[in-house]
Amino acid sequence: MKILHTSDWHIGQKLHGHDRDEEFQLLFNWLHQQIQDEGIDVLLISGDVFDVGFPSNSALKLYYQFLTSLIGSSCRQVIITGGNHDYISTLEAPADVLSALNIQVIGGAKETISDELIEVSINNELQCVVAAVPFLRDKDIREINASESYEEAKDAVNNGIVKHYQQLAEEAGKYTCPLIAMGHLYVQGASQSESERDIHIGNLAGLRVDSFPDKFDYVALGHIHRPQKFKDTIRYSGSPLPLSFSERKDNKQVIVLSVEGKKIVDIRDIKVPAFRKLIAFKGSFEEVSEQLTNYKGTSELEDWAEVMIEEQVLDTSIRAKFETLIEDVNKTDNQLLITKPSLRFINDNQLDDYEAVNSLADLSINDVFDNLLSAKKVHNQESVSETFAELMDDFFHQSENE
């Protein structure tokens, strides 16, 4: 039996205002082909299926088209868990329909923890058991104490997550087949990129890698977008597409487990092709202008570029040249689109207004609040920012439940 571990699809994500539906479609076409070529029996998706809680119709269409494309393929079972970007209601609304296709969805923690244990059988023979753990919110794992300190709250979250996995390991004690845990969380020491949205406490607390019970033969993690492993058996698959320019050099992948004789005998990764490249150009106006003029993309889709021009001395004429350069490059048929331009005059230590205006749409609410704190020179900025992030997290999860 073969199992494919992936996570952090973020269907519907826009990069600096640009739609990525074509990219997602090519990704799903490729993934479907890999499932067929590899003879994958089970697909695990460890959270952040969508980029936002209430995804667009086009994002939902991509999701359901891919799932239904697996009918008749080698894939006999799909297990999906919710991430911090996913709304439980969005994922679980069609759960009864999807279960008829042997697609199990665990959008949020279950009241009866054993409901998160999913048996995987082939030809009526039990092959493995999956502890399908979604992103665990405060209300799932601890009682809120208004008088507790921030450090006490972090410890309570950490202990609650550890206890959740320990209970699942105990519940699965009767099984002799491989036990695989899924999770959407931050493990201490994981390398992050710019695209991970902060989890107000869970992300800051971080679980120690030795906190997972030894009972688990493999831990299929999501949330961190860079693929990485702590042990051979504890891994982040990472996002299959680069979700920010900070991920442009990452080797995107999915992970395949082979189970034989009721043991995991092999774990390997498969590289995801780059359907478009994310590239960066940095230097003086003349240097970057030459690089852009000589560039010719060869990807299946148009490449996207981050352009960072740095000049030593303030020169207002460069602003006009800069805007003309961007316009000309984006009109040229060279398979390149500048999506993130910036201009900096180093000696004046300022960014040109061009970047400030164009990047506002790319900032999260927390980013805007942090910029406000910096502009107002607020004391204890880190503590105030953490409190605001927690309030926003509570607000959005309340909105989901109403």
C-alpha positions in Angstrom: 0.0 0.0 0.0 1.2 3.5 -0.8 0.2 6.7 1.0 0.8 10.3 -0.3 1.2 13.1 2.2 0.6 16.7 1.2 -0.6 19.9 2.8 -1.0 23.6 2.6 -2.6 23.8 -0.8 -4.1 27.3 -0.1 -6.4 27.0 -3.0 -7.6 30.5 -4.1 -4.5 32.3 -2.9 -3.6 35.4 -4.9 0.0 36.5 -5.0 0.3 40.3 -4.8 -3.2 40.6 -6.3 -2.7 38.1 -9.1 -4.9 35.1 -9.6 -3.3 31.6 -9.5 -6.2 29.4 -10.7 -4.2 28.2 -13.8 -1.3 27.2 -11.5 -3.6 25.2 -9.2 -5.2 23.5 -12.1 -1.8 22.4 -13.4 -0.8 21.3 -9.9 -3.9 19.1 -9.6 -3.4 17.6 -13.1 0.1 16.7 -12.1 -0.9 15.3 -8.7 -3.6 13.2 -10.3 -1.0 11.8 -12.7 1.4 11.0 -9.9 -1.3 9.2 -8.0 -1.9 7.0 -11.0 1.8 6.5 -11.9 2.8 5.7 -8.3 -0.3 3.6 -7.6 -1.2 5.7 -4.5 -3.9 4.1 -2.4 -4.4 6.8 0.2 -4.1 10.6 0.1 -3.5 12.6 3.3 -4.0 16.4 3.2 -2.8 18.0 6.4 -4.6 21.2 6.6 -4.9 24.6 4.9 -6.8 23.3 2.0 -8.1 26.8 1.2 -6.4 30.2 1.6 -9.4 31.8 3.3 -12.3 30.6 5.5 -14.9 31.4 2.8 -13.2 30.5 -0.5 -14.4 31.8 -3.9 -16.5 29.7 -6.2 -13.5 29.1 -8.5 -11.5 27.8 -5.5 -14.3 25.5 -4.5 -14.6 24.3 -8.1 -10.9 23.4 -8.3 -11.2 21.5 -5.0 -14.2 19.4 -5.9 -13.1 18.8 -9.4 -9.8 17.3 -8.1 -11.6 15.1 -5.5 -14.1 13.8 -8.1 -11.2 13.1 -10.5 -10.0 10.5 -8.1 -13.1 8.3 -8.7 -11.8 5.3 -10.6 -8.2 6.0 -9.9 -5.8 3.9 -7.8 -6.6 6.2 -4.8 -9.2 4.4 -2.6 -9.3 6.7 0.4 -8.7 10.4 1.0 -8.3 11.9 4.5 -8.5 15.7 4.9 -7.9 17.7 8.1 -8.5 21.4 8.7 -5.8 24.0 9.1 -5.7 27.4 10.7 -6.8 29.0 7.4 -9.8 26.7 7.0 -13.2 27.2 8.5 -14.6 24.0 9.9 -18.0 24.7 8.5 -16.6 25.1 5.0 -14.7 21.8 5.0 -17.3 19.7 6.8 -20.5 21.0 5.1 -20.2 18.3 2.3 -18.7 15.7 4.6 -21.7 13.3 4.3 -21.5 13.4 0.5 -17.8 13.1 0.4 -17.9 10.1 2.7 -19.8 8.2 0.1 -16.7 8.6 -2.1 -14.5 7.4 0.8 -13.3 10.9 1.5 -13.1 11.6 5.3 -13.0 15.2 6.4 -12.0 16.3 9.9 -12.4 20.0 9.9 -12.1 20.5 13.6 -11.4 18.6 16.8 -14.1 16.0 17.7 -15.9 15.9 21.0 -15.2 12.1 21.1 -11.5 11.9 20.4 -11.8 8.4 19.0 -13.7 9.9 16.0 -10.4 11.2 14.8 -9.1 7.7 14.3 -9.7 6.5 10.8 -9.1 2.9 9.7 -7.6 2.3 6.3 -8.4 -1.1 4.7 -7.7 -2.7 1.4 -9.8 -5.6 0.3 -11.3 -5.7 3.8 -7.9 -6.1 5.4 -6.8 -3.4 7.8 -3.5 -1.8 6.6 -3.0 1.2 8.9 -4.8 3.7 11.2 -4.7 7.4 10.8 -5.0 9.8 13.7 -6.5 12.7 11.7 -5.7 15.7 13.9 -6.8 19.1 12.6 -5.5 22.5 13.7 -6.3 22.6 17.4 -7.8 25.8 18.7 -7.8 27.0 22.3 -11.3 25.9 23.0 -10.4 22.4 21.9 -7.6 21.8 24.2 -7.8 24.0 27.3 -10.0 26.1 29.6 -9.3 29.8 29.2 -8.2 31.5 32.4 -8.4 35.3 32.2 -5.9 35.8 34.9 -3.1 33.6 33.5 0.0 35.2 32.1 1.1 34.9 28.5 3.8 32.3 29.4 1.2 30.3 31.3 -1.2 30.5 28.3 1.6 29.2 26.0 2.3 26.3 28.3 -1.3 25.4 28.6 -1.7 25.3 24.8 1.4 23.2 24.4 0.3 20.8 27.1 -3.2 20.6 25.6 -1.8 19.6 22.2 0.6 17.0 23.7 -2.3 15.5 25.7 -4.5 15.3 22.6 -1.9 13.2 20.8 -1.2 11.1 23.8 -5.0 10.3 24.2 -5.1 9.3 20.5 -2.1 7.0 20.9 -3.8 5.4 23.9 -7.0 5.0 22.0 -5.1 3.3 19.2 -3.4 0.9 21.6 -5.5 -2.0 20.4 -4.1 -1.8 16.8 -1.0 -3.7 15.7 -0.8 -2.1 12.3 1.1 1.2 11.5 -0.3 4.3 13.2 0.0 7.5 11.3 -0.7 10.9 12.9 -1.7 14.0 11.0 -1.2 17.5 12.4 -1.4 21.2 11.6 0.9 23.0 14.0 4.3 24.6 14.5 7.2 22.4 15.7 10.1 24.1 17.4 13.0 24.6 15.1 11.0 24.5 11.9 12.2 27.0 9.2 9.4 29.4 8.3 8.8 31.6 5.3 7.0 34.9 4.9 3.8 33.3 3.9 2.8 31.5 7.1 0.0 33.3 8.9 0.7 33.6 12.6 -1.2 31.5 15.0 -1.6 33.8 18.0 -0.4 31.3 20.7 0.0 27.9 19.1 2.5 29.2 16.6 4.5 30.9 19.3 4.5 28.1 21.8 5.7 25.4 19.3 5.7 21.7 20.1 8.9 19.9 20.8 9.6 17.2 18.3 9.9 14.6 21.0 6.4 15.4 22.3 4.8 13.0 19.7 4.2 9.6 21.3 6.5 6.8 20.0 3.4 4.9 19.1 3.1 6.9 15.9 5.0 5.3 13.0 4.8 8.5 10.9 3.7 12.1 11.6 2.3 13.9 8.5 2.6 17.6 9.3 1.2 20.7 7.8 1.3 24.5 8.4 5.0 25.2 7.6 5.4 25.8 3.9 9.0 24.8 3.5 9.4 21.0 3.3 11.5 19.6 6.1 12.0 16.7 8.4 13.0 16.3 12.1 13.3 12.6 11.9 12.7 10.3 8.9 9.2 9.7 10.4 8.2 13.3 11.3 7.9 15.6 8.3 6.4 18.7 6.9 5.5 18.0 3.3 5.4 21.8 2.7 3.1 23.6 0.3 3.2 22.2 -3.3 3.3 25.8 -4.7 5.5 28.6 -3.5 3.2 31.0 -1.6 5.6 33.9 -1.4 8.8 35.1 -3.1 10.6 34.0 0.1 9.9 30.4 -1.1 11.1 30.8 -4.6 14.2 28.6 -4.0 12.4 25.9 -2.1 12.2 22.4 -3.5 8.5 21.8 -3.4 7.4 18.2 -2.9 4.9 15.6 -1.8 5.9 12.6 0.3 5.1 8.9 -0.5 5.0 6.2 2.2 5.2 2.5 1.3 3.6 0.0 3.7 4.4 -3.7 3.4 3.6 -6.4 5.8 2.0 -3.9 8.1 5.2 -1.9 8.4 6.3 1.4 6.8 9.2 0.2 4.6 10.0 3.3 2.6 9.6 7.1 2.8 10.5 9.3 -0.1 9.7 12.6 -1.6 8.6 13.5 -5.2 9.6 16.9 -6.5 6.7 19.1 -7.7 7.5 20.8 -11.0 7.5 24.6 -11.1 4.7 25.6 -13.4 5.9 29.2 -13.2 9.1 30.5 -11.6 9.1 33.1 -8.9 12.3 35.1 -9.4 13.9 38.2 -7.9 16.0 41.0 -9.5 18.0 43.3 -7.2 20.5 46.0 -7.9 20.8 49.5 -9.3 18.4 50.7 -11.9 20.9 50.1 -14.8 21.7 46.6 -13.5 18.1 45.5 -13.0 17.0 47.1 -16.3 19.6 45.1 -18.2 18.6 41.8 -16.5 15.0 42.4 -17.2 15.6 43.3 -20.9 17.6 40.0 -21.4 15.2 37.8 -19.5 13.1 35.2 -21.4 10.9 32.8 -19.5 10.6 29.2 -20.4 8.0 28.0 -17.9 4.6 26.6 -18.8 3.1 29.7 -17.4 4.3 33.3 -17.3 7.0 33.8 -14.6 6.5 36.3 -11.9 9.1 38.7 -10.6 10.0 40.7 -7.5 12.0 43.7 -8.5 14.1 45.6 -5.9 15.9 48.6 -7.3 18.4 50.3 -4.9 20.1 53.6 -5.6 22.5 55.4 -3.4 21.2 59.0 -3.8 17.7 60.3 -4.2 17.0 61.0 -7.8 13.5 61.9 -8.8 14.1 61.2 -12.4 14.6 57.5 -11.6 11.0 57.3 -10.3 9.7 58.0 -13.9 12.2 55.6 -15.4 11.2 53.0 -12.9 7.5 53.2 -13.7 8.2 53.1 -17.5 10.5 50.1 -17.1 7.8 48.1 -15.2 5.2 49.0 -17.8 7.4 48.1 -20.7 8.5 44.8 -19.2 4.9 43.8 -18.4 3.8 44.6 -22.0 6.7 42.7 -23.6 6.2 39.1 -24.7 9.0 37.6 -22.7 7.0 35.4 -20.4 7.6 37.6 -17.4 5.3 39.8 -15.2 6.6 42.1 -12.5 4.2 41.6 -9.6 6.2 43.1 -6.7 8.2 46.2 -7.6 10.1 48.4 -5.1 12.5 51.3 -5.3 14.8 52.3 -2.5 17.2 55.3 -2.1 19.7 53.9 0.5 21.2 57.2 1.7 17.8 58.6 2.4 16.7 55.3 4.0 13.3 55.4 2.3 11.2 53.3 0.1 9.5 55.0 -2.9 5.8 55.5 -2.5 5.3 53.2 -5.5 5.9 50.1 -3.3 3.8 51.4 -0.4 0.7 51.9 -2.5 0.9 48.7 -4.3 1.7 46.4 -1.3 -1.1 47.4 1.0 -3.4 44.8 -0.5 -0.8 42.1 0.3 -0.6 43.0 4.0 -2.5 41.0 6.6 -4.6 42.8 9.2 -1.8 42.0 11.7 0.8 43.5 9.4 -1.1 46.8 9.2 -1.6 46.9 13.0 2.2 46.2 13.5 3.1 49.0 11.1 0.8 51.3 13.0 2.4 50.4 16.3 5.8 51.1 14.8 4.7 54.5 13.3 3.3 55.5 16.7 6.3 54.2 18.6 4.2 52.2 20.9 6.0 50.7 23.9 5.8 46.9 24.5 5.0 46.5 20.8 5.5 42.7 20.9 3.0 42.2 23.7 0.4 44.5 22.2 0.8 42.8 18.8 0.3 39.3 20.4 -2.9 40.5 22.2 -4.3 42.0 19.0 -3.5 38.8 17.0 -5.4 36.8 19.7 -8.4 39.1 19.5 -8.5 38.8 15.7 -8.2 35.0 15.9 -11.2 34.9 18.4 -13.1 37.3 16.1 -12.8 35.2 13.0 -13.6 31.9 14.7 -16.6 33.5 16.4 -17.7 34.8 12.9 -17.6 31.2 11.7 -19.8 29.9 14.4 -22.5 32.5 14.2 
